[in-house]
Amino acid sequence: MGIDDQFAKEIATDVWNDIYLRRPAGSIYVSPDCRDGGALDLVPGNTSWPTGY
C-alpha cells in the first residue's frame, strides 16, 4: 500500500478493535481452524498479531 509498517499496524489494530470485535454474532465467517496452531495458521508458533511473516 505504500505506507510504513507502524501506520499499517495501527490500521490493522483499529479494524480489529472497531470493526471485527463489534460485528453482530454470525455476521462474519469464522473457523475453529483459524487459531494459533490450527490448520489455517500460516505461521505456527508465532503468537503475535498481526504475524508480519
Secondary structure, 3 states (H helix, E strand, C coil): CCCCHHHHHHHHHHHHHHCHHHCCCCCCCCCCCCCCCCCCCCCCCCCCCCCCC
